[in-house]
Amino acid sequence: MKKYLVIGKPIEHSLSPKLHNYWFKKYNIKNCFYEKKEIEEKDLPIIYNQIKKGELEGVNVTLPFKKSVLSLLDILEISAKETQSVNTIFKKDGQVIGTNTDWVGFHDSLKKFYLPTQKNLNEKNIFILGAGGVSASIIYSLQKLGGNIFISNRTKKKAEDLKNLFPQINIIIWGKKPPKCDIVINTTSIGLNKKDRIDLDFSDYNKDELFFDLIYNPIETNFLREARLRGNQTINGKMMFLNQAAYAFYHWTGQLPEINNEVIRFLDL
Ligand code: ATR
């Protein structure tokens, strides 16, 4: 049996096992099983050794280990290097390799739901809330699409660290917002608990802005709910989640799963 794992803390909310086990079945990839495991940072070397020895076939990494896992790996693919963030690990020619499929997951969701109506993001202002593990992947994506990027984080140092990686981004003090933005993206964990609220008032923005929350469980955070009630377009993290998972699955099996209504509905069950 080939074993796959998603590691993080907390991990209870993760739908990755449900999704990957569905795809193993759908594509008739036999003897594979995917589980979730809550770990501590000190357990990361154990996970690395299990992959190296072939006891684990593939691993997804989620909060808060996307960065701390970097130094353990034998090889980083360019996306992982440039974002300093790993969400997918696999072994090739005896080497344990880390890659990042979050950026392409975000990229594909934005392209599908927003860009058809807007040619590209040039001249657009984009406001990112949060500078945690996944924020670099979002910036990396947006870089490829154009646009002016503003970022705000409670802990300013983390926003500054991101600016070292991506010098063109503009830092906004936490609690403030740029006067006008076309896309507002929540990358913080505020909203994972349904009652959480981001303490920022966007009611002076107009109705053309897109509000994107990377959280997919709960389906609608207060951030998105309030935006929807104001009449704005909203996207939750579900499509990004599906797309990042599809590319991870491709790395492990050579099969790129189709993202269709069937799998979208399956996740909601
Ligand atoms: P980390 O970067 O520490 O690994 P993460 O889970 O990847 O953590 O990111 C969590 C993000 O949500 C961070 O941007 C975090 O802000 P800090 O860097 O200041 O911790 C943000 N976040 C979580 N809870 C928050 C809160 N109550 N208020 C503001 N920001 C919060």
Residues whose N, C-alpha, C, O or C-beta is under 5 A from the ligand:
A	BS01	ATR	L63 P64 G130 A131 G132 G133 V134 N153 R154 T155 K158 T187 T188 S189 I190
